[in-house]
Amino acid sequence: TLAPLRLLREPWNASKGNQSNATAGAGSAWCQGLNIPNELFLALGLVSLVENLLVVAAVLRNRNLHLPMYYFICCLAVSDMLVSISNLAETVFVLLMERGVLVIRASVVHHMDNVIDMLICSSVLSSLSFLGVIAVDRYITIFYALRYHSIMTLQRAMVTMATVWLASTVSSTVFITYCRNNAILLCLISFFLFVLVLMLVLYIHMFALARHHLRSISSQQKQPTLHCSSSLKGAVTLTILLGVFFVCWGPFFFHLILIVTCPTNPFCTCFFSYFNLFLVLIICNSVVDPFIYAFQSQELRRTLREVVLC
């Protein structure tokens, strides 16, 4: 049957004997994994699809939002929509096949698996890429405010978006084709670490600058309470932003690291059994992203109300 990212679910770089020994050595109850019902995948996919579809509709509807920053947010929403669509398509096929409504040959199921896996990988890579692009765009907005419109022109934004989509599509195709090569997995892991470090450095630097400005303002106005409350609010926002990214994406990429480093270790074998939970976290990230990056804009919220109320 169909299995989401089946090529990454279990290690391939271990012999059958070693895999069976590791499984036998990791037979405790907590190593049995979690049984994630398909209905949960379906519900999360629908919620994410609706949310991100509303973001795209709002950006396209309001000309005031036709700016590079909102185009990047729109692309992130499209990437999250692709995650939801691929998840929905796969879940629907699984439910239909389990109930005997849909009978498909094994060879067709194999090709469907490859197509869905490629779509998931492409959307994952593009989503990670646009998270990094949004961080860079915000950094330029704060540190080069006077030159922002000359640095981030509409043409450069379009080139950036086209490059991300093209690179994600090509990379996902290469990944599915050569997925059993550790070098490919290492490239994927390195890309995640690069985006994580990039976001950490840029957002912490932006938070430090904002805190410095608040300290200067509060010292001039002799209002230290205002500085403390604003700094605390900024720290909470930064923690939520980076925390959500790490919690939602970290387990999946830690799973990939274990496939490369310890495919037969009993602990790693236990960790592999929770793969479906890691996919749920990625889908949850698609649900949360609009609240972090899109719905904070007052202009976009106003347009969303217009779109919803029609």
Order of alpha helices (4+ residues) and beta strands (2+ residues): alpha-alpha-alpha-alpha-alpha-alpha-alpha-alpha-alpha-alpha-alpha-alpha
